[in-house]
Amino acid sequence: MESDLSKSAAQAATGEPGAAIAPPPRAVWVAGIVLAVVGAAAFAVQMANQSMAGGSHYPWGFYIALFYAAASAGAGLLMVAGIARWAGAIGARDMGVLYAVACALFVVASVLIVVDLGNPAAILLTYASANPASPVFFDAIVLPLCIAFAVAAALFAGKGEAAGRTFALAGVVAGLALLAVEAWLLTTCSGRDAWGVLLGAGPALIQAAALGIAIVVLCGPARRGWRALLAGAALVMTASLVFDVVLNQGDGTVLGAQFAAIAASPLFWAAAVMGLAAVVLLALPAASALVARVAAACAVAAVPLFKLAIFQATQSVVPLAELEAAGAAPFDAMELVVFAGAVGVGTLVYAAALRILAARSTAAANPAAAANAKEVQAS
């Protein structure tokens, strides 16, 4: 059966208008509101108890690892969807939805970096310092710009093929710029630690591409070509990380000890299983649309698990005395609730964007009805 994304591409090529985008159901709004409120309350408790990430009881890494996952997912989606739009593989209607997803991911990343700083007011110091030699300063500029771009692209990329392709190309550039800043930030902070090796520029690009392709399949799912791309990306991502960790562990150096700690992490192998599960599911000859979505979900879940395992295992080998207490848990359980709150905020952003896009697509699909509505409003 032909997917929504492939139909949209055909309609974009022929000029035929696509079906109107469905607005988000009420359950999406309710879930977003509940998660956002509960997460905000949990963050307030963390600040009151001084037990947020970077405090004296828990090692650093939970929020920042998920920040990198959300930011790279949004960047990867801009790049993958932009290239596909330029090639005519995705139409304007579905690009609007994908831009809305990217915007929500960037908002989630922004919330996570704020809570990782421990105090919302701390983000103002980043702008006040205005240090062009600091990757943090550029990160504080590029991420909001990506949010603004995703909003503009979602609203205006459907104004014709020329506009759609222009926004698609700009999205590829924006995604690469964000990945470059994040890689700069990561390698500057890490020195010779394992996360700089396993999550640096090259690995980050592979992971971002896998996330972007997986999100396209989740929103489609797309044709067999997209599924093959996802299977290849998931395989390369999983194999490269596993081989790096297994082959370089225990060589007598601090870096080798970090690789050994990562190899002992259950999270790392859970991520590897999910990555390989995505490949196996997509390789099934009779894989249905539902199976493809499950595979894409596995690929999406594998990336943050990989990042969490790499950050936390590295901390366990070279503990920072001011960040990690002896025998501390890998993360505070309250951080899970705060992360859920960040997801809730992103869900609300996506729901609002989808509602606007639904109204616009309905008007475009029914110009006569839109004209009548305007006449009624004018009278």
Salt bridges, closest charged atoms under 4 A:
GLU2 OE2 - ARG223 NH2 2.99
ASP94 OD1 - ARG93 NH1 3.14
GLU161 OE2 - ARG85 NH2 2.84
GLU161 OE1 - ARG165 NE 3.78
